Amino acid sequence: MAPAEEPINVAILAFPEATASTVYGMYDLFKSAGRDWGYIVEGRAGRERMRPLVAASGMEPFAAANGVRMQPDCTLAHCPAPDVVCVPEILLPPGEPLAGRFGPETEWLRRSYADGATITTACSGAMLLAEAGLLDGHEATTHWAYCDTMKRRYPQIRVVGQRALVASGAGQRLIMAGGGTSWLDVALFVVARFVGVEEAMQLARLSLIDWHDIGQQPFASLAYGRQNEDALIARCQVWIAEHYARPSPVAGMTGFSGLPERSFKRRFQHATGMSPLDYVHTLRIEESKHMLESTDMAVEAIAQEIGYEDAGFFGRLFRRKVGLTPAQYRRRFGAMRRALSAAERAWERGEG
């Protein structure tokens, strides 16, 4: 898209369940577009290319989810027609009901989209688009911990949780990114689309932003295998957490439950949203992640330790569920864990 002469109007939706870091982080990044690169390379500011505004249902200041006070720039009713709307995360438990909670916000999102605005979301903010009905019949992503809830609550949406960024809808005007810091990806994507790729690259260089190209799968955990009110299945979950590496773990869990096999599998699926075998595989993969990060054990030894006699099968399963091979995962996240651990030890010694 050719650079626009007038600054792009970007409305950043704010509400008490959002965090100020996302709202004002996006604000700062958009405000920087076109302006701050000149500070660094020429000693003077360039022309601002975007006009961000914090929009809320009312003008009164309010406390965000992390306690920071936020002051809206305008109300939804009086917000200048936005070219782009940015929706931050919703800091609520994944299963928390949304119906009726964000009435003014969802109505404004529907109206803005109908008027031609591009709607973007970060993290769990896509749940608001789902609640507004804007994602019906489209592909969507959200934070990995909310993907299962989105699938259950809005079955008409095609949830692709393994992707870090999804553009859907007419003219690809519905843009969603999944992880907690994915607002950086969304912001760069918006700058590239509406201002230019070079400006987006300048922002990435200035702020040392690393694009989350590996998607969400490496970060996902058993959190989406929800706990439940079925006391028997909850006891089975506790039991398998201690016995997942044993041979025939599903048969062992079935025996522990005291139920017939077919009844147990049906009840476990209903209670957790996963088959017993998928649940065991997920437990094993999570343990292998920890071992890959924190030990130097060979991949074959890790496979044996968590219950897989065939290391090749483990490698294929790991890649399918995580999106990386075990070796790739170790290189990426083992170094991170070591660096964080070293920093913690230095702090404890009084060196940091």
C-alpha positions as CSV (number, residue, x, y, z in Angstrom):
1,M,0.0,0.0,0.0
2,A,1.4,3.4,-0.9
3,P,2.2,5.7,2.0
4,A,-0.8,7.9,3.0
5,E,-0.4,11.7,3.0
6,E,-2.6,12.1,6.1
7,P,-1.8,10.1,9.3
8,I,-3.6,6.9,9.7
9,N,-6.3,7.0,12.5
10,V,-5.7,4.1,14.9
11,A,-8.3,3.6,17.7
12,I,-7.0,1.5,20.6
13,L,-9.9,0.0,22.5
14,A,-9.5,0.3,26.3
15,F,-11.5,-1.3,29.0
16,P,-10.9,-2.3,32.6
17,E,-10.1,-6.0,31.7
18,A,-7.2,-4.9,29.5
19,T,-3.6,-4.2,30.6
20,A,-2.0,-0.8,30.2
21,S,1.2,-2.2,28.8
22,T,-0.6,-3.5,25.7
23,V,-2.7,-0.4,25.2
24,Y,0.1,2.1,25.7
25,G,2.7,-0.1,24.2
26,M,0.7,-0.1,20.9
27,Y,0.1,3.6,21.3
28,D,3.9,4.3,21.7
29,L,4.8,2.1,18.7
30,F,2.2,3.7,16.4
31,K,3.2,7.2,17.6
32,S,6.8,6.3,16.7
33,A,6.1,5.3,13.1
34,G,7.8,7.7,10.7
35,R,9.0,9.9,13.6
36,D,11.7,8.3,15.6
37,W,13.9,6.8,12.9
38,G,14.8,10.4,12.0
39,Y,15.9,11.0,15.6
40,I,18.5,8.3,15.4
41,V,19.9,8.7,11.9
42,E,19.4,12.4,11.2
43,G,19.1,14.0,14.6
44,R,15.6,15.3,14.0
45,A,12.1,13.9,14.1
46,G,10.4,12.7,10.9
47,R,6.7,13.1,10.1
48,E,4.3,11.1,12.2
49,R,2.5,8.6,10.0
50,M,-0.1,7.4,12.5
51,R,-2.5,9.1,14.9
52,P,-3.3,6.7,17.8
53,L,-6.2,7.4,20.2
54,V,-7.2,5.5,23.2
55,A,-11.0,4.9,22.9
56,A,-13.3,3.7,25.7
57,S,-17.0,3.6,26.5
58,G,-16.7,6.7,28.7
59,M,-14.2,9.5,29.3
60,E,-13.7,8.8,33.1
61,P,-10.2,7.5,34.0
62,F,-10.3,3.8,35.2
63,A,-7.9,1.2,36.5
64,A,-6.7,-1.4,34.0
65,A,-6.5,-5.0,34.9
66,N,-2.9,-4.5,36.2
67,G,-4.0,-1.5,38.3
68,V,-2.5,1.2,36.1
69,R,-4.8,4.2,35.6
70,M,-5.9,4.8,32.0
71,Q,-7.3,8.0,30.6
72,P,-9.3,7.7,27.4
73,D,-8.7,10.2,24.6
74,C,-12.2,9.8,23.3
75,T,-15.4,7.9,23.8
76,L,-16.5,5.2,21.4
77,A,-19.5,7.5,20.4
78,H,-17.2,10.4,19.5
79,C,-14.1,8.6,18.2
80,P,-12.9,9.9,14.8
81,A,-13.6,7.4,12.1
82,P,-10.8,4.9,12.5
83,D,-8.8,3.3,9.7
84,V,-7.6,0.7,12.2
85,V,-9.1,-0.6,15.5
86,C,-6.8,-2.4,17.9
87,V,-8.2,-4.6,20.6
88,P,-5.9,-5.6,23.5
89,E,-6.1,-8.8,25.5
90,I,-8.9,-9.6,27.9
91,L,-7.4,-10.5,31.2
92,L,-10.1,-12.9,32.3
93,P,-10.0,-16.7,32.8
94,P,-10.6,-18.6,29.5
95,G,-14.0,-20.0,30.6
96,E,-15.3,-16.7,32.0
97,P,-18.7,-15.8,30.3
98,L,-18.6,-12.7,28.0
99,A,-22.2,-12.5,27.1
100,G,-23.5,-9.0,27.9
101,R,-20.3,-7.9,29.5
102,F,-18.9,-5.9,26.6
103,G,-22.1,-4.6,24.9
104,P,-20.9,-1.1,23.9
105,E,-17.5,-2.4,22.7
106,T,-18.9,-5.2,20.6
107,E,-21.5,-2.9,19.0
108,W,-18.8,-0.4,18.2
109,L,-16.5,-3.1,16.7
110,R,-19.4,-4.2,14.4
111,R,-20.1,-0.7,13.3
112,S,-16.4,0.2,12.7
113,Y,-15.9,-3.0,10.6
114,A,-19.1,-2.3,8.6
115,D,-17.7,1.2,8.0
116,G,-14.5,-0.2,6.5
117,A,-12.1,-0.2,9.4
118,T,-9.5,-3.0,9.8
119,I,-9.9,-4.7,13.2
120,T,-6.9,-6.2,14.9
121,T,-6.6,-8.1,18.1
122,A,-3.8,-9.3,20.4
123,C,-3.7,-12.3,22.6
124,S,-7.2,-13.1,24.0
125,G,-8.7,-9.9,22.4
126,A,-10.0,-12.1,19.5
127,M,-12.7,-13.3,22.0
128,L,-14.3,-9.9,21.6
129,L,-14.5,-10.3,17.8
130,A,-16.0,-13.7,18.3
131,E,-18.6,-12.3,20.8
132,A,-19.4,-9.6,18.2
133,G,-20.0,-12.3,15.6
134,L,-17.4,-10.9,13.3
135,L,-15.4,-14.1,13.0
136,D,-18.3,-16.4,12.0
137,G,-17.3,-18.6,9.1
138,H,-13.7,-17.3,9.2
139,E,-10.3,-18.6,10.4
140,A,-9.2,-17.1,13.7
141,T,-6.5,-17.4,16.3
142,T,-6.2,-16.3,19.9
143,H,-4.0,-17.0,22.9
144,W,-3.4,-20.8,23.1
145,A,-5.0,-21.0,26.5
146,Y,-8.3,-19.6,25.0
147,C,-8.3,-21.7,21.7
148,D,-10.3,-24.5,23.3
149,T,-12.9,-22.1,24.7
150,M,-13.3,-20.4,21.4
151,K,-13.8,-23.7,19.6
152,R,-16.5,-24.8,22.1
153,R,-18.3,-21.5,22.5
154,Y,-18.2,-20.4,18.8
155,P,-18.2,-23.6,16.7
156,Q,-18.8,-21.6,13.6
157,I,-15.3,-20.2,13.8
158,R,-12.3,-22.1,12.3
159,V,-9.7,-21.8,15.1
160,V,-6.1,-22.3,13.9
161,G,-4.3,-22.0,17.2
162,Q,-1.0,-23.1,15.9
163,R,-0.5,-19.9,13.8
164,A,1.0,-16.8,15.3
165,L,-1.0,-14.4,13.1
166,V,-4.2,-14.8,11.1
167,A,-5.8,-12.3,8.6
168,S,-9.4,-13.1,7.7
169,G,-12.6,-11.6,6.5
170,A,-13.4,-9.2,3.6
171,G,-10.2,-7.7,2.4
172,Q,-8.4,-9.5,5.2
173,R,-9.5,-6.8,7.6
174,L,-9.7,-9.0,10.6
175,I,-6.2,-9.5,11.9
176,M,-5.4,-11.6,15.0
177,A,-2.3,-12.6,16.8
178,G,-2.1,-15.1,19.6
179,G,0.5,-14.7,22.3
180,G,0.8,-12.3,25.2
181,T,3.4,-10.1,23.5
182,S,1.8,-10.6,20.1
183,W,0.6,-7.0,20.0
184,L,4.1,-6.3,18.7
185,D,3.4,-8.5,15.7
186,V,0.0,-6.9,15.2
187,A,1.5,-3.4,15.4
188,L,4.3,-4.1,12.9
189,F,1.8,-5.8,10.5
190,V,-0.5,-2.7,10.7
191,V,2.4,-0.3,10.1
192,A,3.7,-2.4,7.2
193,R,0.2,-2.6,5.6
194,F,-0.9,1.1,6.1
195,V,2.4,3.0,6.1
196,G,5.0,0.8,4.5
197,V,7.3,-2.2,5.0
198,E,10.4,0.0,5.4
199,E,8.8,2.0,8.2
200,A,7.8,-1.3,10.0
201,M,11.4,-2.6,9.7
202,Q,12.7,0.7,11.1
203,L,10.4,0.3,14.1
204,A,11.6,-3.3,14.6
205,R,15.2,-2.2,14.5
206,L,14.7,0.7,16.9
207,S,12.8,-1.4,19.5
208,L,14.6,-4.7,18.9
209,I,11.4,-6.5,18.0
210,D,11.7,-10.2,17.1
211,W,8.8,-11.5,14.9
212,H,7.1,-14.5,16.5
213,D,7.4,-16.6,13.3
214,I,7.4,-19.9,15.1
215,G,3.8,-19.6,16.1
216,Q,2.2,-20.5,19.5
217,Q,2.7,-24.3,19.6
218,P,6.0,-24.3,21.4
219,F,4.5,-22.2,24.2
220,A,1.3,-24.2,24.7
221,S,0.9,-26.4,27.7
222,L,-1.7,-28.6,29.4
223,A,-3.6,-25.6,30.5
224,Y,-6.1,-26.1,27.8
225,G,-6.9,-29.6,29.1
226,R,-9.3,-28.1,31.5
227,Q,-9.9,-29.3,35.0
228,N,-13.5,-30.1,35.7
229,E,-16.2,-30.7,38.2
230,D,-16.2,-34.5,37.6
231,A,-14.6,-35.7,40.8
232,L,-13.8,-39.1,39.5
233,I,-12.1,-37.8,36.3
234,A,-10.2,-35.2,38.4
235,R,-8.8,-38.1,40.5
236,C,-7.8,-39.8,37.3
237,Q,-6.0,-36.7,36.2
238,V,-4.0,-36.6,39.4
239,W,-3.2,-40.3,39.1
240,I,-2.0,-40.1,35.5
241,A,0.1,-37.1,36.4
242,E,2.2,-39.5,38.5
243,H,2.0,-42.5,36.2
244,Y,2.1,-41.2,32.6
245,A,5.5,-42.9,31.8
246,R,4.3,-46.4,32.7
247,P,3.4,-48.9,29.9
248,S,-0.3,-48.8,28.8
249,P,-1.1,-45.7,30.7
250,V,-4.7,-45.4,29.4
251,A,-5.4,-48.9,30.4
252,G,-4.0,-48.1,33.9
253,M,-6.1,-45.0,34.2
254,T,-9.2,-46.9,33.1
255,G,-8.5,-49.5,35.7
256,F,-8.0,-46.8,38.4
257,S,-11.4,-45.3,37.5
258,G,-13.2,-48.6,37.9
259,L,-15.4,-47.8,34.9
260,P,-15.8,-49.9,31.8
261,E,-13.4,-48.8,29.1
262,R,-15.9,-47.3,26.7
263,S,-17.7,-45.4,29.5
264,F,-14.4,-44.1,30.9
265,K,-13.2,-42.8,27.5
266,R,-16.5,-41.1,26.8
267,R,-16.6,-39.5,30.3
268,F,-13.0,-38.4,30.2
269,Q,-13.5,-36.8,26.8
270,H,-16.6,-34.9,28.0
271,A,-14.9,-33.7,31.2
272,T,-11.5,-32.6,29.8
273,G,-12.2,-32.0,26.1
274,M,-9.4,-34.5,25.2
275,S,-9.3,-38.2,24.7
276,P,-7.3,-40.1,27.4
277,L,-4.6,-41.0,24.9
278,D,-4.2,-37.3,23.8
279,Y,-4.1,-36.3,27.4
280,V,-1.3,-38.7,28.1
281,H,0.7,-37.6,25.1
282,T,0.3,-34.0,26.2
283,L,1.5,-34.7,29.7
284,R,4.5,-36.5,28.2
285,I,5.3,-33.7,25.8
286,E,5.2,-31.1,28.6
287,E,7.6,-33.2,30.7
288,S,9.9,-33.6,27.7
289,K,9.9,-29.8,27.1
290,H,11.1,-29.3,30.7
291,M,13.8,-31.9,30.3
292,L,15.0,-30.5,26.9
293,E,15.2,-27.0,28.5
294,S,16.9,-28.0,31.8
295,T,19.1,-31.1,31.0
296,D,21.7,-32.3,28.5
297,M,20.0,-35.8,28.2
298,A,19.9,-37.2,24.7
299,V,16.6,-37.0,22.9
300,E,16.5,-40.8,22.8
301,A,17.0,-41.0,26.6
302,I,14.2,-38.4,27.2
303,A,11.9,-40.4,25.0
304,Q,12.5,-43.5,27.1
305,E,12.2,-41.6,30.4
306,I,8.7,-40.3,29.5
307,G,7.4,-43.6,28.3
308,Y,8.2,-43.9,24.5
309,E,10.3,-46.9,23.5
310,D,10.5,-45.6,19.9
311,A,12.5,-42.3,19.8
312,G,11.5,-41.7,16.2
313,F,7.8,-41.8,17.1
314,F,8.5,-39.4,20.0
315,G,10.3,-37.0,17.6
316,R,7.4,-37.0,15.1
317,L,4.8,-36.6,17.8
318,F,6.8,-33.7,19.4
319,R,7.1,-31.9,16.1
320,R,3.4,-32.3,15.3
321,K,2.3,-30.9,18.7
322,V,5.0,-28.3,19.2
323,G,5.9,-27.2,15.7
324,L,9.6,-27.7,16.3
325,T,11.8,-30.8,16.5
326,P,13.1,-31.7,20.0
327,A,16.6,-30.5,19.0
328,Q,15.2,-27.2,17.6
329,Y,13.2,-26.7,20.8
330,R,16.3,-27.3,23.0
331,R,18.4,-24.8,21.0
332,R,15.7,-22.1,21.2
333,F,14.4,-22.5,24.8
334,G,17.3,-24.3,26.6
335,A,19.5,-21.2,26.0
336,M,16.7,-19.0,27.3
337,R,16.3,-21.0,30.5
338,R,20.1,-21.1,31.1
339,A,20.4,-17.3,30.6
340,L,17.5,-16.6,33.0
341,S,18.8,-19.1,35.5
342,A,22.3,-17.5,35.4
343,A,20.8,-14.1,35.9
344,E,18.8,-15.3,38.9
345,R,21.9,-16.9,40.4
346,A,23.8,-13.6,39.9
347,W,21.0,-11.7,41.6
348,E,21.1,-14.0,44.5
349,R,24.8,-13.5,44.9
350,G,24.3,-9.8,44.9
351,E,26.0,-9.3,41.5
352,G,22.9,-8.1,39.6
